[in-house]
């Protein structure tokens, strides 16, 4: 009997041990499951991988890359079909583990849920709605992450298609940019090739400077758009006068043409010219084929030779040339829009037609740390405390023009349109406890304009009781070329102007074009005197923040004279400050 009881006890102990082991195993299995379920319950933005795969294969998304590599993190981005406006889409983000095993993956899907907890609005604003990409070293370019402290948020959000095109371009620039194997191999092939119709793995457009910094920045922006549309890498030939102005715009790559490049000191005599290529092609003298490198001159010319740059046939020829050297002082984006193929792409990239420069300039041009320190210091010291900032840019194209006459025209404009209040000559206004402060930023080569305006508002009160404070950051006296200090002051002035609430600029000034485009401002155009004659209007409000293209084509591609430009190209209008210039607008009737 005792033996039987002992056996039974041993058996029970064995069973209990097995049950204990089973319980432990079951607990270990259920614990992570419970954690996952709890996590999914708290994060209702769960994404179905099968749904993602179906969406990835949908034709609506075929043009938008779903996979891109940022540093060592693998990122999957998905834009669901919609009407193409970023303003109506929100992004939810959830970390997942991909098939490759990466635990740092980010999966994004669109949703209309405005209460989403997965998007940090501050981060979204800092990246300009996806226009900019993350991953940059913040210390090397403080303006990239601090600009929102000075600049008001733009109402114009970049389209998902523009964002995807920028990410595609960044990938291309990383693969083919300076100091890559592809770059060295391609450049060597282009230089050594004596044969025409050279096929290369990468294609380039080298931007070269012409005229002042304003002209250079608007032409750089146009060249970058052209590079994106033609799958070319844009490299900029920066001399020392521009090396310290801007941060690098592309992650993990440089946009500066290396000084050891064979095309740094290229010779026009040894480089075929675009105009010659077009003339030879028209004469059916194309037996020699196309060159491996070609110089394109799109600078302003009073003779304005017809270049037919906008024509399909010209672009078909240029597409076969691996390296283009482009020089321009113009914002030739309207000419790009006139091309049928480019037009279709631009419509998708820029649903709001008059935001091309606004988006691309904010993407490209970030003040260097040296420039940013001066910009932020000046703004916070003089302008930030004001209730309103007024930008006033005064340019004299002819130094012999009497400055007092110009000042008179400026005052008539700003008081007529209530940009600034009139002076109370009889001093009848009563003081107010809570006076509104308006800070006026005068930007001009001549200090007389700032001094005169400042003394006026210091000596007499205004009829509105507003306090007017006048500041002028610089006064160089004359425009200087190839001068790094002069360009630094010009860049600082342009950026400060772009932070204004209201802007008045001198007509035809590319300096003003940059400021208005960066700040999304439709300026009051101060018309200048021409041949001792005054424009019928003292000043007029512009209909677009886009720069004016001063030398648009005069002929259609079939050779007919270009008339009725608005009817032929609905999103182009004649400029208000130059009757034969054209610029982008929302539509031709605005």
C-alpha positions in Angstrom: 0.0 0.0 0.0 2.8 2.4 0.9 4.6 1.6 -2.4 1.4 2.3 -4.4 1.0 5.7 -2.6 4.6 6.6 -3.3 4.1 5.7 -7.0 1.0 7.8 -7.2 2.8 10.8 -5.6 5.6 10.5 -8.1 3.1 10.4 -11.0 1.3 13.5 -9.7 4.6 15.4 -9.4 5.4 14.4 -13.0 2.1 15.6 -14.2 2.4 18.9 -12.3 5.8 19.4 -13.7 4.5 18.9 -17.3 1.6 21.3 -16.7 4.0 23.9 -15.3 6.3 23.6 -18.3 3.3 23.8 -20.6 2.0 26.9 -18.7 5.3 28.6 -19.0 5.6 27.9 -22.7 2.0 29.1 -23.3 2.7 32.3 -21.3 5.8 33.0 -23.3 3.8 32.6 -26.5 0.8 34.6 -25.5 2.8 37.5 -23.9 4.2 39.0 -27.2 0.8 38.4 -28.9 -0.9 40.3 -26.1 1.7 43.2 -26.4 1.1 43.3 -30.2 -2.7 43.3 -29.8 -2.5 46.1 -27.2 -0.2 48.1 -29.5 -2.6 47.7 -32.4 -5.5 48.7 -30.2 -3.8 51.9 -29.2 -2.6 52.7 -32.7 -5.6 52.6 -34.9 -3.6 53.7 -37.9 -2.6 50.0 -38.6 -1.7 49.4 -42.3 -2.6 46.3 -44.1 0.4 45.1 -46.1 -1.8 43.4 -48.7 -3.6 46.7 -49.3 -0.3 48.4 -49.6 0.8 45.9 -52.3 -2.5 46.5 -54.2 -2.1 50.3 -54.0 1.6 50.0 -55.1 0.5 48.2 -58.3 -2.3 50.7 -59.1 -1.7 52.7 -62.2 -2.5 56.0 -60.4 0.7 55.6 -58.4 3.0 54.2 -61.0 4.7 57.6 -61.4 5.4 57.9 -57.7 8.3 55.9 -56.3 7.4 53.8 -53.3 10.9 53.0 -52.1 13.8 55.3 -51.4 16.9 55.1 -49.3 17.7 57.8 -46.8 21.0 57.2 -45.0 20.7 53.6 -43.6 16.9 53.8 -43.0 14.7 52.1 -45.4 11.6 54.2 -46.1 8.4 53.2 -47.9 6.2 56.0 -49.0 2.7 55.7 -50.5 0.5 58.4 -51.9 -3.0 57.2 -52.4 -5.0 58.3 -55.5 -6.6 61.7 -55.0 -7.0 65.0 -56.7 -3.3 65.7 -56.6 -3.3 68.4 -53.9 -1.2 68.0 -50.8 -3.5 70.3 -48.9 -6.3 67.7 -48.9 -4.1 64.8 -47.8 -2.6 63.9 -44.5 0.0 61.3 -43.8 0.0 58.7 -41.0 3.2 57.0 -40.1 3.7 53.7 -38.3 7.0 51.8 -37.7 6.9 48.3 -39.1 9.5 45.6 -39.9 10.0 45.0 -43.6 10.7 41.7 -45.3 14.3 42.7 -45.3 14.3 42.8 -41.5 14.8 46.5 -41.1 13.3 47.8 -37.9 13.7 51.4 -38.8 11.2 51.4 -41.7 8.5 54.0 -42.0 5.2 53.2 -43.7 3.1 56.1 -44.8 -0.4 56.2 -46.1 -2.8 59.0 -46.9 -5.9 59.6 -44.8 -8.4 62.4 -44.5 -8.4 62.1 -40.7 -7.4 65.5 -39.5 -7.1 64.3 -35.9 -4.3 61.8 -36.8 -1.8 61.4 -34.0 1.0 60.3 -36.2 2.0 63.6 -37.9 3.8 66.2 -36.1 2.6 69.5 -37.7 5.8 71.3 -36.5 8.0 68.7 -38.3 5.7 69.0 -41.4 6.1 72.8 -41.4 9.9 72.5 -41.0 10.0 70.3 -44.1 7.6 72.6 -46.0 5.0 69.9 -46.5 7.5 67.3 -47.8 9.3 69.8 -50.1 12.5 69.3 -48.1 13.9 66.0 -47.0 15.3 65.1 -43.6 18.7 63.7 -42.7 20.9 66.8 -43.1 23.4 67.7 -40.4 21.6 70.6 -38.7 24.7 72.2 -37.4 26.1 72.6 -40.9 23.0 74.5 -42.1 21.0 76.2 -39.3 18.7 78.0 -41.7 17.3 74.7 -43.0 15.7 74.0 -39.6 15.3 77.5 -38.2 13.7 79.4 -41.1 10.2 78.8 -39.7 11.1 81.0 -36.7 11.2 84.0 -39.0 9.1 83.1 -42.0 5.3 82.8 -41.9 3.9 79.5 -43.2 3.1 79.4 -46.9 -0.5 78.7 -47.9 0.8 76.8 -50.9 1.7 73.2 -50.3 3.8 71.2 -52.8 1.9 68.6 -54.7 2.7 64.9 -54.1 3.9 64.7 -57.6 6.4 67.5 -57.1 7.6 65.8 -53.9 8.1 62.5 -55.7 10.0 64.3 -58.6 12.3 65.9 -56.0 13.0 62.6 -54.3 13.8 61.0 -57.7 16.1 63.8 -58.6 17.9 63.5 -55.2 18.5 59.8 -55.9 19.9 60.6 -59.4 22.1 63.3 -58.0 23.5 60.9 -55.4 24.3 58.3 -58.1 25.8 60.7 -60.6 27.0 63.7 -58.6 30.6 64.8 -58.1 33.1 62.3 -56.7 31.0 59.3 -57.6 32.2 56.5 -59.9 29.4 57.2 -62.4 30.5 60.9 -62.5 34.1 60.2 -63.2 33.3 57.5 -65.8 30.8 59.6 -67.6 32.9 62.7 -67.7 35.9 60.8 -69.0 33.8 59.3 -71.7 32.4 62.7 -72.8 35.8 64.3 -72.9 37.5 61.4 -74.8 34.7 60.9 -77.2 35.4 62.3 -80.6 32.4 60.5 -82.0 29.0 62.0 -81.9 25.8 60.6 -80.3 27.7 59.5 -77.2 25.6 57.3 -74.9 26.4 57.8 -71.2 25.0 56.5 -68.0 24.5 60.0 -66.6 23.6 63.3 -68.2 24.4 66.8 -66.9 23.6 70.5 -67.3 26.2 72.8 -66.0 24.9 76.2 -64.9 27.2 79.2 -65.4 26.7 82.7 -64.0 25.7 85.9 -65.8 25.1 89.4 -64.3 24.1 90.1 -60.7 23.0 87.7 -58.0 19.3 88.2 -58.6 19.7 87.2 -62.3 21.8 84.3 -61.2 19.3 82.9 -58.7 16.3 83.1 -61.0 18.2 81.4 -63.8 19.5 78.7 -61.4 15.9 77.9 -60.5 14.9 77.6 -64.1 17.9 75.4 -64.9 17.1 73.1 -61.9 13.5 72.7 -63.2 14.9 71.9 -66.7 17.3 69.3 -65.1 14.4 67.6 -63.3 12.3 67.4 -66.4 15.1 66.0 -68.6 16.7 63.6 -66.0 19.9 65.6 -65.9 22.1 66.3 -62.9 22.5 70.1 -62.4 26.0 71.3 -61.4 26.7 74.9 -60.7 29.9 76.6 -61.5 30.4 78.7 -58.3 33.3 81.1 -58.1 34.5 82.4 -54.7 31.8 85.1 -54.7 29.1 82.6 -54.2 30.7 79.7 -52.3 29.7 81.0 -48.9 26.1 82.1 -49.7 24.1 78.9 -49.7 24.0 75.5 -48.0 24.2 72.4 -50.1 20.6 71.6 -51.2 21.0 67.9 -52.0 21.5 65.3 -49.2 24.9 63.5 -49.2 26.0 65.1 -52.4 27.3 68.4 -53.7 25.9 70.5 -56.5 29.1 72.4 -57.1 31.1 71.6 -60.2 34.6 70.5 -59.1 37.4 72.7 -60.1 39.3 69.8 -61.6 36.4 69.3 -64.0 37.5 69.5 -67.6 34.5 71.8 -68.1 35.5 74.3 -65.4 37.5 76.4 -67.8 35.7 75.4 -71.0 36.3 77.5 -74.2 33.5 78.6 -76.3 35.6 78.2 -79.4 36.1 74.5 -78.6 32.5 73.9 -77.6 29.7 73.6 -80.2 27.0 76.2 -79.7 23.3 75.4 -79.6 22.3 78.0 -82.1 24.8 76.6 -84.6 23.4 73.1 -84.0 19.8 74.4 -84.7 20.9 76.2 -87.9 22.8 73.1 -89.2 19.8 70.9 -88.5 17.5 73.3 -90.4 19.9 73.2 -93.3 19.8 69.3 -93.2 23.5 69.3 -92.5 23.3 66.8 -89.7 25.6 64.1 -91.1 28.2 64.8 -88.4 25.7 63.9 -85.7 25.4 65.6 -82.4 28.2 66.8 -80.1 29.0 65.2 -76.7 29.0 68.7 -75.1 27.0 71.8 -76.1 26.9 75.4 -75.0 23.4 77.0 -74.7 23.2 80.8 -74.4 19.8 82.0 -73.0 21.0 85.4 -71.9 19.0 88.5 -72.5 19.7 90.1 -75.9 18.3 93.2 -77.4 18.4 91.5 -80.8 16.7 88.5 -79.2 17.7 85.8 -81.8 15.0 83.2 -82.0 16.4 80.1 -80.3 13.4 77.7 -80.5 14.5 76.3 -77.2 10.8 75.5 -76.4 10.2 73.4 -79.5 9.8 69.6 -79.5 12.3 69.1 -82.2 15.0 71.2 -80.4 14.4 69.2 -77.2 14.6 65.9 -79.1 18.1 66.9 -80.3 19.2 68.2 -76.9 18.1 65.0 -75.2 20.8 63.1 -77.1 23.6 65.4 -75.9 25.0 64.1 -72.6 26.4 67.4 -71.3 24.9 70.9 -71.7 26.7 74.1 -70.5 23.9 76.6 -70.0 24.3 80.3 -69.4 21.4 82.5 -68.7 20.4 85.6 -66.7 16.7 84.9 -67.3 13.9 83.1 -65.6 13.1 81.0 -68.7 10.5 78.8 -67.1 7.7 80.2 -69.3 9.7 78.9 -72.3 9.8 75.4 -70.7 6.0 75.6 -70.2 5.6 76.2 -73.9 6.9 72.7 -74.7 4.1 70.2 -75.0 5.8 67.4 -73.1 7.2 69.6 -70.3 3.8 71.3 -70.0 2.1 68.0 -69.1 4.7 67.3 -66.4 4.5 70.8 -65.0 0.7 70.7 -64.7 1.1 67.7 -62.4 4.1 69.2 -60.5 2.5 72.6 -60.0 -1.3 72.5 -59.9 -1.0 76.1 -58.8 0.9 77.4 -61.8 2.2 80.6 -60.2 4.1 78.8 -57.4 7.0 77.3 -59.5 9.6 79.7 -58.2 8.1 79.8 -54.7 8.5 76.1 -54.2 11.8 75.5 -56.1 13.6 78.6 -54.6 12.6 77.5 -51.1 14.0 74.1 -51.9 17.3 75.2 -53.4 18.3 78.4 -51.5 19.1 78.0 -47.8 21.3 80.8 -46.3 24.7 79.6 -45.1 25.5 79.8 -41.4 27.4 83.0 -42.0 24.4 84.6 -43.8 21.8 83.1 -41.5 23.5 84.5 -38.4 23.3 88.0 -39.9 19.8 87.6 -41.2 18.3 86.3 -37.9 20.2 88.8 -35.8 19.0 91.8 -37.9 15.4 90.5 -38.0 15.1 89.8 -34.3 16.8 93.1 -33.4 14.9 95.5 -35.7 11.9 93.9 -37.3 10.5 91.2 -35.1 8.9 93.6 -32.6 6.9 95.5 -35.2 3.2 94.7 -35.8 3.8 94.8 -39.6 6.9 94.6 -41.8 7.0 96.6 -45.0 9.6 95.9 -47.6 10.7 98.7 -49.9 13.2 97.9 -52.6 14.4 100.9 -54.7 16.6 100.3 -57.7 18.1 102.9 -60.0 19.0 101.5 -63.4 20.5 104.8 -64.4 22.6 106.4 -61.6 22.2 109.8 -63.1 18.4 109.7 -62.4 17.7 112.4 -59.7 17.2 110.6 -56.5 14.8 113.2 -55.2 12.5 112.5 -58.2 12.5 108.8 -57.5 11.8 109.4 -53.8 8.8 111.6 -54.8 7.4 108.8 -56.9 8.0 106.2 -54.1 6.2 108.4 -51.6 3.2 108.9 -53.9 2.9 105.2 -54.4 3.1 104.1 -50.8 0.8 106.7 -49.4 -1.8 106.5 -52.3 -2.2 102.7 -51.7 -2.0 103.0 -47.9 1.2 101.0 -47.7 2.4 103.7 -45.3 0.4 106.5 -43.7 0.6 110.1 -44.7 2.3 112.6 -42.4 0.2 114.8 -40.2 1.6 118.2 -41.2 -0.9 120.0 -39.0 -0.2 117.6 -36.1 -3.9 117.2 -35.3 -3.8 113.5 -34.6 -4.1 112.5 -30.9 -1.7 110.1 -29.4 -2.9 106.5 -28.8 -1.9 104.3 -25.9 -1.5 101.1 -28.0 0.2 102.5 -31.2 0.7 100.2 -34.1 4.4 99.9 -35.1 5.3 99.4 -38.7 8.9 98.5 -39.5 10.0 99.6 -43.0 13.0 97.7 -44.5 14.5 99.9 -47.2 16.8 98.0 -49.6 18.8 100.1 -52.0 22.4 100.8 -53.0 21.9 104.4 -51.9 21.5 105.4 -48.3 19.7 108.6 -49.2 16.4 106.7 -49.6 16.5 105.2 -46.1 17.8 108.4 -44.5 15.1 110.6 -46.1 12.2 108.2 -45.2 13.5 107.9 -41.6 13.8 111.6 -41.0 10.4 112.2 -42.4 8.6 109.9 -40.0 10.8 110.9 -37.1 10.1 114.6 -37.4 6.3 114.4 -37.9 3.5 112.2 -36.6 1.3 110.2 -39.0 -2.4 110.9 -39.6 -3.2 107.4 -38.4 -1.1 107.6 -35.3 1.0 104.7 -36.4 4.7 104.6 -35.5 6.9 104.1 -38.5 10.4 102.8 -37.9 12.8 102.8 -40.9 15.8 100.5 -41.3 18.3 100.0 -44.1 20.8 97.1 -43.7 23.3 98.1 -46.4 24.1 100.9 -48.9 26.9 99.8 -51.2 26.6 102.8 -53.5 27.0 100.8 -56.7 26.5 97.2 -57.9 29.6 95.1 -57.8 30.3 91.9 -59.7 32.3 88.9 -58.6 32.5 90.3 -55.1 31.8 87.9 -52.2 31.1 90.5 -49.6 28.8 92.4 -51.9 26.9 89.2 -52.8 26.6 88.3 -49.1 24.9 91.7 -48.4 22.7 91.3 -51.4 21.6 87.8 -50.3 20.9 89.0 -46.8 18.8 92.0 -48.1 16.8 89.7 -50.5 16.0 87.3 -47.7 15.0 90.0 -45.3 12.8 91.5 -47.9 11.1 88.2 -48.4 10.0 88.1 -44.8 7.9 91.2 -45.2 4.1 91.3 -44.9 3.8 93.9 -47.7 6.3 94.5 -50.5 7.0 97.3 -53.0 9.7 96.7 -55.5 11.2 98.5 -58.5 9.9 97.1 -61.8 12.2 94.9 -63.9 14.5 94.3 -60.9 15.5 90.6 -60.6 16.5 91.4 -57.0 12.9 92.1 -56.2 11.8 89.0 -58.2 13.8 86.7 -55.8 12.3 88.4 -52.7 8.7 88.2 -53.9 9.0 84.6 -55.0 10.6 83.4 -51.7 8.0 85.2 -49.6 5.0 84.4 -51.9 4.3 88.1 -52.2 2.5 90.0 -54.9 4.4 93.3 -54.8 3.5 96.8 -55.7 5.6 97.6 -58.8 7.3 100.9 -58.7 7.5 102.0 -62.3 10.7 103.7 -63.4 11.2 106.5 -65.7 12.0 105.6 -69.3 13.3 108.1 -71.8 12.3 111.0 -69.5 8.7 109.7 -69.5 6.8 108.5 -66.5 4.7 105.4 -66.6 0.9 106.1 -66.7 0.7 104.5 -63.2 3.0 105.4 -60.4 2.8 101.8 -59.1 0.6 98.8 -59.6 -0.1 95.6 -57.7 1.3 92.6 -59.5 -0.9 89.6 -60.2 1.7 86.9 -59.5 4.8 86.4 -57.3 6.6 84.7 -60.2 9.5 86.4 -61.9 9.0 87.9 -65.3 10.7 86.3 -68.3 12.2 89.3 -70.2 13.0 87.6 -73.5 10.3 85.0 -74.4 10.2 83.4 -77.8 8.8 85.6 -80.6 7.7 82.8 -82.9 5.9 79.5 -82.7 7.8 76.4 -83.6 6.3 76.6 -87.2 7.9 80.0 -87.6 4.7 82.1 -87.3 4.9 85.2 -85.1 3.7 84.5 -81.6 0.6 86.5 -81.0 -2.2 86.2 -78.4 0.1 84.4 -76.0 -2.6 84.0 -73.3 -4.9 82.2 -75.7 -2.1 79.9 -76.8 -0.8 79.3 -73.3 -3.5 79.8 -70.8 -1.2 80.1 -67.8 1.0 82.8 -69.2 0.4 86.5 -69.2 2.2 89.6 -70.3 4.2 91.1 -67.5 3.0 94.3 -66.0 6.5 95.7 -65.8 7.6 94.8 -69.3 5.0 94.7 -72.1 6.9 92.0 -74.2 7.8 89.8 -71.1 5.7 86.9 -69.9 5.1 85.3 -66.6 3.2 82.4 -65.0 -0.2 83.2 -63.6 -3.2 81.2 -62.1 -5.0 81.8 -65.4 -4.9 84.3 -68.2 -7.8 86.4 -67.0 -6.6 87.2 -63.5 
